[in-house]
Amino acid sequence: MNEQQILEQLIALLAGEGVTIRRDELGGSGGGLCTIQGKPTFFIDTQATSGETAAVAADAVAKTVHIEDVYIRPEIREFIENHENRVM
């Protein structure tokens, strides 16, 4: 599974939890999770690589999704565990 596919799976997990997904040019930082008017929002930096954004998304998933309670493909779960709290 490549980084783009991992990113798509992570975004689907976030969206499934009601997180708003936005795509914007943010200078290549990868994006991130924030709260706007009380609603969680995940920004995808369209100038970042899939790998950078996937790492940030993995941290966001770890913070918003109860990963113990949902089925997550093993390679996605491993990616989350390896990247949790390692965002630059």
C-alpha positions as CSV (number, residue, x, y, z in Angstrom):
1,M,0.0,0.0,0.0
2,N,1.5,3.3,-1.0
3,E,1.4,6.6,0.9
4,Q,-1.5,8.0,-1.2
5,Q,-3.6,5.0,-0.4
6,I,-2.8,5.2,3.3
7,L,-3.7,8.9,3.2
8,E,-7.0,8.1,1.6
9,Q,-7.8,5.5,4.3
10,L,-6.8,7.9,7.1
11,I,-9.0,10.7,5.6
12,A,-11.9,8.3,5.4
13,L,-11.5,7.5,9.1
14,L,-11.5,11.1,10.0
15,A,-14.5,11.9,7.8
16,G,-16.3,8.9,9.4
17,E,-15.9,10.6,12.8
18,G,-17.5,13.8,11.5
19,V,-14.3,15.7,10.9
20,T,-14.6,18.3,8.2
21,I,-11.9,17.8,5.5
22,R,-10.5,20.9,3.8
23,R,-7.9,21.1,1.1
24,D,-5.8,24.3,0.9
25,E,-2.3,25.5,-0.1
26,L,-0.5,25.8,3.2
27,G,3.1,26.0,2.2
28,G,4.0,22.3,2.3
29,S,3.6,21.6,6.0
30,G,1.2,18.7,5.5
31,G,-1.8,20.3,7.1
32,G,-3.3,19.5,10.5
33,L,-6.2,19.1,12.8
34,C,-7.9,22.1,14.4
35,T,-11.3,23.2,15.8
36,I,-13.3,25.8,13.9
37,Q,-16.5,27.1,15.6
38,G,-16.5,24.0,17.8
39,K,-16.2,21.5,14.9
40,P,-13.0,19.5,14.2
41,T,-11.5,20.3,10.9
42,F,-8.6,18.6,9.2
43,F,-6.6,20.6,6.7
44,I,-4.8,18.8,3.8
45,D,-1.9,20.9,2.5
46,T,-2.1,20.5,-1.3
47,Q,1.6,21.6,-1.5
48,A,2.8,18.8,0.8
49,T,3.7,15.2,-0.3
50,S,1.3,12.4,0.4
51,G,3.7,11.0,3.0
52,E,3.9,14.3,4.9
53,T,0.1,14.7,5.0
54,A,-0.4,11.0,5.9
55,A,1.9,11.4,8.9
56,V,-0.1,14.4,10.1
57,A,-3.4,12.6,9.4
58,A,-2.2,9.6,11.4
59,D,-1.7,11.8,14.4
60,A,-5.2,13.3,13.9
61,V,-6.8,9.9,13.6
62,A,-5.1,8.9,16.9
63,K,-6.6,11.9,18.6
64,T,-10.1,11.7,17.2
65,V,-10.9,8.0,16.4
66,H,-11.2,5.3,19.0
67,I,-9.1,3.0,17.0
68,E,-9.7,0.1,19.4
69,D,-13.4,0.2,18.6
70,V,-13.3,0.2,14.8
71,Y,-11.9,-2.1,12.2
72,I,-8.8,-0.6,10.6
73,R,-6.6,-2.5,8.1
74,P,-3.5,-3.8,9.8
75,E,-1.1,-1.7,7.6
76,I,-3.1,1.4,8.4
77,R,-3.2,0.7,12.1
78,E,0.6,0.1,12.1
79,F,1.1,3.4,10.2
80,I,-1.0,5.2,12.9
81,E,0.9,3.7,15.7
82,N,4.3,4.5,14.1
83,H,3.4,8.1,13.4
84,E,1.3,9.0,16.5
85,N,2.8,12.2,18.1
86,R,5.7,12.3,15.7
87,V,4.5,15.3,13.7
88,M,7.2,17.9,13.2
